[in-house]
Amino acid sequence: MAKTQLGARVDAEIKQLAEARAADRGLSLGDYIAVLVREDTGGLRQRGLDAAERFLAEHQGVFDEAEDADRHTPGAHAA
């Protein structure tokens, strides 16, 4: 795919952060920005899975308490 030039104005701090993160990943700044765009536009499924994982982690105690209560209540069944 042919590449095209993109210009964007950002604060110096954002530029430094982007350059540092790109270097951490071994990417050029342009390739790093392309990765971010692809992740943002194509990562809906992964973001949903991540959100579900965070939800379960945050509320695991509630689920555990409900299961414990059901175990100690005759005739009760966990959902």
FENQUIMO-V392535 format. One record per backbone hydrogen bond with DSSP energy under -1.0 kcal/mol. CO is the residue of the C=O (numbers start at 1). NH is the residue of the N-H. If there is no record, write none. Layout:
co,nh
CO,NH
CO,NH
This chain:
co,nh
11,15
12,16
13,17
14,18
15,19
16,20
17,21
18,22
19,23
20,24
21,25
22,27
23,26
28,32
29,33
30,34
31,35
32,36
33,37
34,38
35,39
36,40
37,41
38,42
39,43
43,47
44,48
45,49
46,50
47,51
48,52
49,53
50,54
51,55
52,56
53,57
54,58
55,59
59,63
60,64
61,65
62,66
63,67
64,68
65,69
66,70
67,71
68,72
73,76
